[in-house]
Amino acid sequence: MSVIDEVKDRIDIVEVIGESVKLRKSGKNYSGFCPFHPNTRTPAFAVFPDSGTWRCFGACNEGGDVFSFLMKKEGWDFSETLRYLAKRAGVELRPRGPEERAEEEAHRRLRELLEEAVTFYRHQLLQTSEGSTVLEYLHKRQLSDDALETFEIGYAPKAWDKTLNYLLEKGYSEAELVDSGMVTEREGGGFYDRFRHRIMIPIRDASGGMVGFGGRVVDPKDVPKFINSPQTPLFDKGRTLYGLDKARKAIRTTDQAVIVEGYMDVIALNQAGFANAVSPMGTALSENQLRLLKRYSRRIVLALDADVAGSQATLRGLTVARETLDRQPDPVFDARGLVRHEGRIDADIRIITLPEGVDPDEVVSEDPSAWPVMLAEAQTVVDYVLEVMTTDRNLEDPKVKAEIVQQVLPLIEDVADPVERETYRQNLARKLRLDERALLPLRPKATRRRTRKAPSPEVSLEGLVSPQVEAPIERFCLGVLLSDPELLYRIDRQLQALDLGRVSPQDFSGTDHRVLFQAVREALAQDEEEPIQHWRNHIEPSLVSLADSFLVEVVELDLRLPKVLEGIMANFLRLRKRRLELALNHLRFQLQAVQEIEVTDEELHEDLWHHTREVQRIASQKERLDRALSGPTRL
């Protein structure tokens, strides 16, 4: 039992509400005048001890549990209400454990250390003679002072211990400097600066918190051209995208994310007004990075340099890797990986190739209008590979045809959508002037795969979540929304198509559930953090474990499967149906209460007419829900 459940179990809601509202017993329930709006004629306020809830059937049309009542009446936030009721119920609020607090404090210290390093590097660039030369170089690269300030570009001095000594003087320990990735330990003992004589580029996570640095050479003879912070408790290069903290809003606005190769590309595009660009910092795109981007848009364009994937030779094997000294030898283009990622995360990944020897900053500086035209002409991964593989080849040569088919057909078979697969096969056959039937024997044989069992459209709730828990349908629906908040958009659209209104906190019975739902809704309404991180950062610690328990119950669901989505929508319809059925029961109680009150005939007639219309309205909504649940529930 959670702390919240324990508090509600010990608190008498009638007693708490009765301290400020005069309640009259009517059967096993209670009624009175609503304290939240003027009302002296009809006691439209009801308290239901069995369910521990209250509801106003008058102007407010609100309801909830003892938490929501006190929050509304006293103007308290959730934490204040929890402390008050816990004290009243004699329930001890258990704080986070010492290990968790210690880890959070350590991470906070590392972020502060990195912020201090940003300040130090900025000073070295702007206020030292050594930095002035670097600043002149950056200006020659046509980077404005505004852009340099926006991205907090700095300079690491040409010394072995200048950064080290500065941060030690600021009170940070050598262990913290190592953990942050700012220094490297010598084999013989001691430490030295990791970044020396380099243009320093701060790397922030999606919410803007410092996680590391990228360092670009000043002297072209130095190698490697770029180095990044090492893996640290804060920095995981495979889960980080440079510039995402500044690109999130633009990505959502344009409904498109553009992935470019390096830091300078991101800065130059942002300066030119194209703020939806991010960079994987020289590494192969990981599925984690793509999932991170997909939270803001499922339309993703990968901008490749011509020398990265512009020749048939380098595309054979469908993987391209950097091997030159001035670049890290990490693969930056993996066609099969991209196709598989695209299917798994339900994204639309496309590719453009930049003109040979031209970077994005050169494209936008010469003609800014050319950039959106290039993006509009982006090709799917399969079409891109097929074009590169067939350009300047003798397509009349049977061996060339066979080679292309052997390379491209496995890529097509990795495409998740069957309609897309069939279209690509037709394009491949047409391009090579082959009968499509000739490709059939070459297709890989289907292998048995262990897949998760997909729930059918009529799947019962018990098949998706544990039947032992309280309000299982609420736990399931919340678990789905917490795991993928953007599903709420699709669910809302389906409900509105049925003229039922969006999902609201009133669809959930308890304050803890309503607070979690409201956190999801608020996470979608902002663009400062990715939604999952936002709701985690803005709910009370006491609710985090509750939210995690909901997530565990839906972790095995594959949200890409159509039948799973149908099952999810069906459960949201059932959630709304339950709410309507409760409202009808409450209305019947209210009609009974009205009939027991001595009022004039005119007043009685008005109240009865009002409640009758409400019954008809709710019954009509319930009928639409029943019809929707009787057929496929598309999402």
N, C-alpha and C positions, 0 to 999 in steps of 0.2 A: 504494500500500500504506500502510495506517495505521501509526502508531507501534506499536500493539499487535500488529498482524500481523507487523511487522518483528521485534519482540522474540520472538514465538513461532517465527518462521522460523529464528532464530539459536540458540534454546535447545533443548537435548536434554532432553526431559521425563524420559527414563529416568535420565539422569545426575542431574538435580535430585532426583527422588524417591528414587533409589538412595542418596543421601547419608543418608537417615534410615530407609529401608525396605529390608530385605534382599530383593532380587528374584531370582527364578529364571526363566531363559529357558524358554519352552515354545512351540516353533515360532517364529513371528516376534514373539510377544508375551511379556509377563513377568507373573509372579504372585508374590504374597507375602502376609504377614499384614497386615491392615488396621491402620494406626497410630491409628485414631480410635475403636476399641472393643476390649475384651478379646477375644482370639481366639487360641487356641494349637493348635486341631485342624486347621482347614481354611484354606488360603490363599485367602480369598475376595476378595482385592484384586488387580485386574488393571490392567496398564498397556499401552496400545496405541500403539506408536511411530508407526505410519502416520498415525493420525488425531490424534496428540498429545493423547490423552485418557486418563483413568483412571476406574475404577469399582470400588465395593465391592458385592459381591453378598450380603453378610452383613447384620448388624444395621443398618449405616448406610444401605445402599441409596442411596448418593450417588455422584456422579461429576462430572467436569468436565475442565478443562485444567490447565496448570501454574500459572496464576494462582489458580484456586480451591483447588488443593492447598495452596499456600503461605498463602493467606488463612485457610484452615481450620486448618492446622497451627500457624502462627506467631501467629494472632490479629491479623494486619495488616489494614488497610483496603485498598481498591483502589489508592489513590495510593502508599502505602508499598510495596506489592507491585510496582507498575509501576516505581518508582524503583530498587528492588533488582534486578529482572530486567533493566531497561534498562542499568544499570551493568554487570551481569554479562555482558550480550550486547554491550556496547560501542555501544549505540544512544543517540544524543543526544536528550534530551527537549526539544523546541522550545517555548519559552514563547509566549504570545500576543503578537501584534505590537504595536509601540509605539502605533499609532493606536487599536487596540482598548483598550489599557490607558488611554490618555489620555481616551478617551470615557467609560469606566467611572469614572474618577477625577472627571471633570467632572460627571457625573450624581450621583455621591456627594456632591460639594460642594454641588450645588444642593439636594439633599434635606436636607442638614444645615442649609443656609441657611433653607429653609422651616420646618424644625423649630424653628429659633431664632426665627423670626417667630411661630410658634404660642405659644411661651413669652412673647414680648413682648406679644402681643395678650391673652393670658390675664391677664397682670399688669395691663394697662391696664383690663381689665374689673373685676378683683377688688380692686385695690389703689389706685385713683385716684378722686378725687371726680367726675371727668367720667364714669368708667365706672360709678359707682354708680347713676346715673340710668338708664343702659342696662340694668343688672342688674335694677333695679326693674321696668322695662318687660317684660323677659323673664319675670320671676316673674308679672307680670299675665297674660302669655300662657300661664300655668299650666305653664311649663317648670321642672322641679325642678332643684336644684343638682346632683343625681346625673346627670341627663340632660345638663346643661350641661358637666359634667366629662367624661362619657363621650364626647361629641362635640366636646370641647375648644373650646367657643364662646368667642370673645374680642371685643375692641373695638379698632378702629383710631381713634386720636385725631384730633381736628379740627385737623390741622396739615398743612403741605405737605411737611415733611421730617423728621418725628420718627422714622418707621420707617426712612427712608433713613440718618439719622445713627446710629441704634442698630445697624443691620447693618454699616455701615462700621466702627464701633468694634469690632465682633466680628471684624474681619479680612477681610470679604468685599469684593471689588472692585466698582466700578460696573458693569463688564461682567457680572459674575455676578448683580448685582441686576437688570439688564435681562433677562438670559437666564432668570431665575427668574420674571419677570413682576411683581416687587414694585414696580418703579418705572417711570416713563414718561419718555422723553427730550423735553425742550423743543425747540421749533423753533429757538429762538435759542441753544441750548446749555444744558447743565445737566440736572438730573433732579429729579423730584418724586414723592411717594408716589402710587401708583395708587389705594390705598384710603384714604379719609379720612372720619372721622365715620360709620363703618359697623359693623354687627354682623358679625364675621368668623367664617366657617365653614370650617374646614380641609377640603380635599378629598383623600382618599387613594385609591390604586389598590386593586385587589382584594386584594392581599397586605398592605395597610396602609401602604405607602410614601407619603410626602407628594408630591403633584404640583401642588397649587395651592390657591386660596382662592375662596370665594364671599363677596361683600359685600352685606349688606342695609341699606337706608337706615334711619337712626334718625329723621331729620326727614321726615315724609310729603310735604313739599313738594319734596324732592330727587328727581331722576330721573337715570338709570333706577332702578327699585325694587331690582333686583339687577344686579350686575356680577360677572363671573368673571375669573379670571386669563386672560391671552391665551394663544394657542397658544405652547407652549414645548417644549424638548426632552423635558420630562417630562409636560406636560399637553396632551392631545388630547380636547376635550370630546365629540367624536363617538364616542370609544372608551372613555369613562369613565362610570360610574354612581355618583352620590353615595350613600354609605351601604353599598355592596356589601361592603366589608371587614367591617362589623359584621353584615350580613344573611346572609352565605353559609351559616352553620351553620343558621340558622332556615329558610332557603329549602330546604335539603336535608331538614331535619326535617319540614317541612310539605308538601314537594314542591309548592311554589307560590311564585312571585315576584310581588309587587305593585308596580306602577309608579305613583307619585304625582307630582304636579306639582313640588313644591318641597322645599327643604331642611327647612323647618319641619314639613312634613307627615311626612317621614321620622322626624324627632326625636320628634314627638308620638306617632306610632304606636309607635315603639320604647319610649317611656316607658310607654305603656299596655299593653305586653306583646306587641305585634304587630311582631316584629323582622324580618320578611321583606320590608320595604318599601325601595325604592330610588327614586332620582329621576334623570331625564335632564337636569336643571338647565335646564328651559325650552326645550330644543331638540326637534326632531322625533326620534323614536326611529330610530336607525340600525340597519342590519342587524348591524353590528359589536357594538353594545350588546346586541342580542337574542341574538346568538351567545354573547356573554359570559355572559348570564343562563342560557342553555340548558345550560351546563356544570353548572349546579346543579339546574335543573328545567326540563322542557319545558312546564310549566303556568304561563302568564304572564297576569296580569290587569292591565289598564290602567284606572286610576281617573281619570275625567275630571270636571272641574268642569262644572256645568250650563251655564255661560255659554260654555264652549269649544265644545261640539258638541251643544247641546240644541235647536236649531231646524232646520226643514227648509231655511230660507234659507241658513244657513251650511254645510249639508251638500251643497248642490248643487255638483257638481264633486268632491265627496267629499274635499275638503281644507279644513282649518280653520286659520286663522292668527291669532295675537294681533296686534292693532293698537293697543291702548291704550298710553298713555305709560308706565304702571308695569310693562309687561312687554316682553320682547324680542320683536321682530316675527318670530320664528322659528315655523314651523308646528309645532304640538304634536300634531296628529291628522291622519293621512293614511291613510284607510281602504284605498285600493288598495295603498299601500306596505306596510301591515301585512299584508294578505292575501298579497302576493307574498313578503314576508319569511317569513311563516308556512309557506308551501310550501317555500321554499328551505332553511330550517333545521329543518324537521320539528318544529315547535312547536305548541302549542295556545294561541292568543292569544284572550283574551276581554276584554270591556269592561263596566264599570259606570259609571253616572252618579251623581255625588253630588247630594243635594238642593240646590236653588237657594240660593246664598249661604252654603252650609255647607262648611267644610273638614274634612279627615279628623280633625284634632285636636278639632273641635267634636263630631263624630260619636262619638268614643270617650270624650270627657269627659262627654257627656250619658248615653250608654248603651253601654259597651264591648261588650256582647253583640250590638249591632246590626251591628257591623263584619263579623264572620264570616258573618252572614246575608246581607249585601249581596254579599260575595264569592261565596257559594254561588249567588247568582242572576245571576252574570255571564253575559253573552250572547256568542256568537261575533260576530266583526266584521260578517259579512253580516247576521245576525239583528238586530244592533243598528242598523245603517244602515237596514234595511228597516222596523224599528219607528219610528224617528225620521222617516223619509220618509213614513210613512202615518198618523202620529198627527195627528188634527184635520184631515184632508184629506177632501174629497168623493170617495170612491172609486167613486161612480157616474158621475163625470164622465169620459168617454173620454179627454179631453186630459190630465187628471191621471194616469190610468192610464198613458198613453203616456209622460208625463214620468218617472214613477217607474221604469218598465221601462227607459227609456233610461239612467237613472242607475245602477240597481242591477244590471242584467243584465251589463254589462261587468265589474263587480266580481265577480260570480259566476263568470264565465269565467276570472278570474285564480286561482281556487281550484285548488290542485294536485291534490287527490284527486278522482277521477271520481265516486265514490259521494257525496261531500259536494256536488259540483257539482249532481248530479242531484237530491239532496234539497232544495237551495236553490231550484232552478228550480221544483220542485213547490210549495214553500212560497210562492214569489213568485206563482205562478199561483193558488194557493188564496187567498192574501191579497187579491188583486185580483179574484177570481172570474172567472178567465180559463181558457180551454182551454189546456193546456200546449203544444199544437201551435201556438198562435198566437205563441209565443215563438221557435220554430225559425227562421223567416226573419230574425229580428232578431239571431241569434247571429253573432258575428264569424266570417268565413271563416278556416279554418285556413291558416296560412302556413308555408312551409317554414323550418325552423330548423336551424341547424347544432348538432348535439348530439354530445356525446362518445359514442364507441362503447362500449356496455355489454357487459362480458364475460358470456358465457353461463354457466349453472351448471356446465358441464363444462369451462370454459375452462382451458387449461393454464397452468401457472405462467409459462411463457416468454412468454405473451401479456400478462402483467401487469408483469413486471420483467425487467431485463436478464439474459440467460442467461450473460453472461460473468463475472459476479461469483461469489465463493465463497458457498456456502450460500444460493442466491437465495431459497428459500422462507422462510428465517429473516429475510432482509432485508425481504422483502415483508410478512411478518406483523408484524415490529417497526415497519416504516414506518406500517402501518395503525394500530397501537396508539398510537404516538407522536403521530400526527396527530389521533386521537380516542380518548383513553384510555378513555372510558366505553363504547366498544364491547366492552371486555373483559367487562363484566357480561353482555352478551347471548351472547358466545361461551362463557363459563363455563356459563351456563344450558343451552345446547345440548349441551355436552360432558357435563354432569351428567345430562341427560335420557337420554343414551346409557350412563350408568353408567361414565363414563370419567374423572371427576375434572376439576377446574379446570385451566386452563393453568398451568404451573409453570416455574420457571427450568430444570428438568431437560429441558424440551422443546427447549431451545436448546443448541448444542454448545460454544460458546466463552464464556469469562468476560466478554468485552466485551458479547456479546449478552445474557448472563444479567444482567449489571449493568443494562443498559438496560431489560430486562423488569422487573426488580425495582424500578427507579425508577418505572415506570408503575404497578405494583401499589401501591407506597408513596404515590404521588401520589393515588390513589383512596382510600386509607385515611385521609387527613388532610382537614381542612377549613379550613386557614389560607390556602391559596393555591389558585387554579384549577389543575387537574391539569397542564396543559401547562407553565405557569410553574413549578410545583413540580419536575417532573422536570428542567427546564432548570437550575433553581437548585441542584439537588442531585446532579448528575453531574459527574465530573471534566472540566475543560476539554478534555482529550485525547479525550473521548468525544463532545463536542458536535458536532464536524465529522462524526464517524461517524453520529451520529443525524440530522444534517441531510442527509447523503447518502441515508439511507433515506427521509426525508420527500420528497426531490426525486423519488424513483422512484414515489411514489404520489400526487403532487400533482394529477395529471389525473383521478384516480378521483372520480366523483360518488357519495359514500357514501349518498345518498338512494335511488339506483336499486335496486330489488329484485334484479335480476340481478347487480349489483355485490356486494351483500351476500351473495348465494348463492355467488359466486366467492370472497369472503373466507372464508366459513365452510368451503368445500371445502378451501381451502389450510390452514386450521388443522387440519382433519381429517387432511390429508396430513402435516402437521408431526407430529401425534401418531402417525400410522402409521409414519413414519420412525423415531421414537423406539422404538416397539415392535419394529420389525424389527431395530434395532441391539441392543436388549436380548436378542432371541432369538439373534442371532449371538454375543453375549457369553456367554450361557448355554451355548451349544454349546462355546465355548472352555473355560468353567469346568468343564463335565462332563468334557471331555477331560483338564483338569488334575487333577481329582479322581481319575480312573481311573489316572493316572500316579503318584499318591502312595501310598506303602506305609502303609496303615492297617488296622485290624481290620475284619472283615467287617461287624460291627454298625455301626461308624462309616461305612463306605463305603455301606451300605444307607441309613442316615439321610440322608447327603448327596445320594445319588442320588434318593431320594424327594423331598427338598426341592426339588431343581432340576427334577425332573419336574413337580411341582405348579406351579412357577413358569412352566414352559413352557406348561402347559395354561391357566393364568390369562391369560398374555399372548396366547396364540393365540385365546382366547375374545374378548378385547378387540379384537384385530385383525379378527376375523370381524365384529364389530358395526360396526367402522369401514368395512369393505368394503361392508357392506349400506347404511350411511348414504351412502357416496360413490356408490353405484349409482343413487341417486334424487336428487330436489331437496334441496339443503342449505339449509334455511331459517335465517335469522338474525333 
